[in-house]
Amino acid sequence: MAEKSGLTQSTISSWYRKDILPSIPSLTKICDAFGITLSQFFLENNDNTVLLNENQLELLEAASKLDAAQYANLINFLKSL
């Protein structure tokens, strides 16, 4: 988590050792590292609802404008990655 977020391991470790809550800027770095929003981080998701981040929404919006052949090509391309 430290490597992905740019936070130091000692900072993250001190949260656990000292029972300290991270600051909002630190939480933002963690969320960015894992591709989620702060809203998604704090969401209590008991109904298996899938929440999408901005990049995922942008991809879905673009995909919705494709015809069937273009969509199939996009899916095949994504699967090849």
C-alpha positions in Angstrom: 0.0 0.0 0.0 2.9 2.4 0.8 4.5 1.9 -2.6 1.2 2.3 -4.5 0.1 5.4 -2.5 3.4 7.2 -2.1 2.9 7.2 1.6 5.8 5.9 3.8 5.6 2.6 5.5 6.3 4.2 8.8 3.3 6.5 8.4 0.9 3.6 7.6 2.5 1.5 10.4 2.0 4.4 12.9 -1.7 4.5 12.1 -2.0 0.9 13.3 0.4 1.1 16.2 -1.0 4.3 17.7 -4.6 3.7 16.6 -4.6 6.9 14.6 -7.0 7.7 11.8 -5.4 8.8 8.5 -6.0 12.3 7.3 -8.3 12.9 4.3 -5.3 13.7 2.0 -3.7 10.4 3.0 -7.0 8.5 2.4 -7.2 10.3 -1.0 -3.7 9.0 -1.9 -4.7 5.4 -0.9 -8.0 5.6 -2.9 -6.1 6.9 -5.9 -3.6 4.1 -5.6 -6.4 1.5 -5.7 -8.5 3.3 -8.3 -11.5 4.1 -6.1 -13.1 7.3 -4.9 -13.4 8.5 -1.3 -17.1 7.9 -1.6 -16.5 4.3 -2.6 -14.0 3.9 0.3 -16.6 5.0 2.9 -19.6 3.2 1.3 -21.2 0.5 3.4 -22.1 -1.8 0.6 -24.3 -4.5 1.9 -26.4 -5.0 -1.2 -23.6 -6.0 -3.7 -24.0 -2.8 -5.7 -21.1 -2.2 -8.0 -19.9 1.4 -8.0 -17.8 2.7 -10.8 -15.1 5.3 -10.8 -14.8 8.1 -13.3 -12.6 6.2 -15.7 -15.0 3.2 -15.7 -18.0 5.4 -16.3 -16.1 7.1 -19.2 -15.3 3.7 -20.7 -18.9 2.6 -20.5 -20.2 5.8 -22.0 -17.9 5.5 -25.0 -18.7 1.8 -25.4 -22.4 2.5 -25.4 -22.0 4.6 -28.6 -20.4 1.7 -30.5 -22.3 -0.6 -33.0 -22.3 -4.3 -32.3 -19.2 -5.1 -34.4 -17.2 -2.2 -32.8 -18.3 -3.4 -29.4 -17.2 -6.9 -30.1 -13.8 -5.7 -31.3 -13.4 -3.6 -28.2 -14.2 -6.6 -26.0 -11.7 -8.7 -27.9 -9.1 -6.0 -27.6 -9.6 -5.6 -23.8 -9.4 -9.4 -23.3 -6.1 -9.5 -25.2 -4.5 -7.0 -22.7 
